[in-house]
Amino acid sequence: MAVAQKEKTEAKKKSPGKGKQQKAKVMPTPPPANVKQRTVVTPWRDTLEFKTTYNWLFGKSNTADTRRRALSNIRIWGLRRGNLCPAAVLATSVLVEAQLEDQEGSSKIQDTYASAFTRFYNFMSSIIQGHNMTSMYETAKELGLQSFIVDLRHLCAHGQELPPVEVLRSTSVHCLEWLRTYYWLPHKESMSNLDAGKLHRKDKIKFEKAVTNLLEIYDLTLECHFKGAEKLKAISKLKSSGEFNKIRVYSSSKKVKTSTEILSAVLGDLSALVKRESSSMKDLLDIYTNCLLKMEYFLGVGLQIDDNEDVLIAATQGLFRLLAVQGYIEKVFVALVQLTENQNESEQRRLGASYWATKMVESFGMLFRMKRMYKGELDLNNKLKPVDFATLNTDKISKTLRSLLVHSNVDPSVTLIFGDNPKKARSLVFEREFIMQRVAPFSNYSAPILKGLLPLADPPFTKTQIEDLTKLCDTRLQEFEMEEPMEEDSSPEESYNLEYLEKLLGQTAQSSAQTSDLGAWKLDNHNDWSKCALGVLPWAQ
């Protein structure tokens, strides 16, 4: 958009000859050559629509018909943006409507023109700063309008008799030319279409950059910590100069000296960053999750552990507890699952995502069992002290929670210990539909996740169903290892529901029984077990 700047008025000086004050002549300056463009939401779809309307209104070949088509476009613009439609566009429309009515010989043309000039003044008054007559005349002069326009508007709004039609007619031409020169033409020449794909909110870009930088420090430090480099001197021997400099600058700013302290400081900064932005950014969770999955060492470290997995779990415990406190744990889990199912991802990333998703499933199962045990105890003793499972996100765990943790059938040293979101406690169970959706993209990366989700289904599977579906997962895993996919009597569109999986399990059992050594066992050929419902004997149906 072209922008005009006002030139400062020179100070009043005394004439050297007569000693009288002379007022310097004010000259408007031309618009600057290079003007920074603004991003504006316009009522027109693109520049072509605006230029077409301009040509219909002011082009050399414009007619009454083209001007009516232009007015139709302007009415659409008004519907799109309401009171945000530019006042200059609306002022143009009322003047053109008045001219068209004049051409048709309207008997009330004076009233129409009077209303049009009042609307035109409303646009002009949005530009001027003052409200007295003197400021109106001065502003009209600066804008290139004749002073009689102000007088004419005053007569139209407050006069006892309206001006003659000839005066109104010629003035409408003058005002339209002014609108064309002042508004339409500069927009037509300077406006450009915006590529929506390149439009980013500055706050989102700033947040993404901040999270990426923090998680990069975390990823680099995690590698050093896992490899036994605690002090900065030891870290300098592991990392390149550029990577070490990032860690050194951050540790200096936070006044920390060890890798453990750096990891803790990063988590503190992440927590503060999310709290500051969470109420004003809708896409914060997606940005956060995407940044998290960009950590290279974090995704690959699970593939490098031998007998020191407890060191890795202890180092990353704080990250998962932070995700639980923020309420992001489920979103991150789903993102990891989808990464394991994405065939376009590298094998290392899929394996790393499988490791962490499986560890999270173990924690979900641990929480599920702990809550079930607590409910059972509460049913027997209603005077039992209440337990806040959100405290699992801290190091201060109550005696009751410690007891439940011991009886949850997990090894705390190699299990991620995190609890509920303090603001929204909920049971970590998964709908059957979500679990069944994991069957179609089944692979050796997602198999352990699927098996771990079976006991957490809602509504729950029976014990027999869980055993059979687990057996099916193991059978399909063996086929993946042998690189001989199972032949399925199903079309690509067939849904993977429970009934279909039971049928598939029966077919698999028959196929394996015919080719395997049964030893002391013999094959029952008298009953079709593939048509038998789970948990029901064929002869009992």
Secondary structure, DSSP 8 states (H G I E B T S, - for coil): ------------EE-TTT--EE----------SS--------SSSSHHHHHHHHHHHHSTT--HHHHHHHHHHHHHHHHHHGGGS-HHHHHHHHHHHHHHHHHTT-TTHHHHHHHHHHHHHHHHHTT-S--SHHHHHHHHHHHT--THHHHHHHHHHH-SS---HHHHHHHHHHHHHHHIIIIIHHHHHH-----GGG---HHHHHHHHHHHHHHHHHHHHHHHHHTT--BHHHHHHHS-HHHHHHHHHHHHHHT--BHHHHHHHHHHHHHHHHHHHTTT-TTHHHHHHHHHTT-HHHHHGGGT-SS-HHHHHHHHHHHHHHHHHHT-HHHHHHHHHHHHH-TTS-HHHHHHHHHHHHHHHHHHHHHHHHHHHHHHHHHH-TTS----GGGGGSS---HHHHHHHHTTS--GGGS-----BTTB-----EEHHHHHTTTTT--TTTHHHHHHHGGGEES---HHHHHHHHHHHHHHHHHHHHT-----S--TT----HHHHHHHHHHHHHHHHHHS--TT-----SS-GGGS-TT--GGG-
